[in-house]
């Protein structure tokens, strides 16, 4: 079984199959959802101290913040992924 990952920036990756939605962080519903996730302990901040520019909602219920633009994350979801097979990363595929 091959797992596919996308880079969320700063050396961090998320599993492609787990991403439900990608959204900009500035809409009111996303701000409320982000606050809810933070209060419940399911918010994961992968920005490395930078401004959050996209919010990934995962099928596990977790909410992930990334400093990459929403369009960049969507582009990576649609093409550039990393495949992991038995613990070893292979080259980027499209």
N, C-alpha and C positions, 0 to 999 in steps of 0.2 A: 504494500500500500504506500503510495506516494502522497505526502502532505505538501501542500502549496502554501507559501508564505509571501507576503509583500512587506517591503520595508516601510516603516512609519517614521523613519528618520532617526538619526543619532544612534545607529547600531541596534535598533529594536525592530521586531517583526511581529506580525499577527497572521494567524491562519486564515487563508482566503475563504474557505468554506464556512467560517464562523461569522463573517461580516454580513449583517442584515441591511444596514444603512450607513451612509456617510452624509454628514450635514455640516454647514457652517455653524459656528458656535454662537452667533449673535441673534438668532431668532428667539422670541419669548418662550415658545414651548421647549426648545432645546435648552435654554437657560434653566427652566424649571426642572427638566429631566436631569440635567447635569447636577443641580442642587440635590435632587432626590437621590441620585446615585451616590453622591458624596456622603449624604446622611446615612445611607444604607451600607456604606463601605464597599461599593461595587464600582467605584470610579478609579480608573487607572490613568495616571498622568505620565505620558511618555514624551513630554515636551522638552525635557532637560532644562527647565527654567525659562523657556521661551514662551511667547504668546501662543495660546491654542488657536489654531486656524481651521481645524476640522475635528469633528466628533464622530467616532465610529461606534455604532451600536451593534453589539455582538449577540448571537443566538444563545449565549450563556447567561444573558441578562446584564453583563458587564458593559460599562461605558468607557471608551478609551479616548483620551485627548491626544492629538498630534499637532505638532507645529507646522506640518506641511499643509498646503492649500487643499481644499476639497477637490478641486479639479485634478491635482497631482495624484491624490489618493485614488480617485476614480480611474484615472489613466492606468495606474499601477494594477488596479483590480482587473482591468480589461486586457492587460497584456503582460507586463513584466512581473513575473513571479519567480520565486525560488522553490525548487522541488527538493524535498528531503526524502531520501530513501534509505532506510536502515541507519539513520543517524548521520548521514553524509549529505552535504549540500551539493547540488549540481549547478550548472551554469544557469543564468537567467534564460528563460524561454519566453516566446511570444505567442 
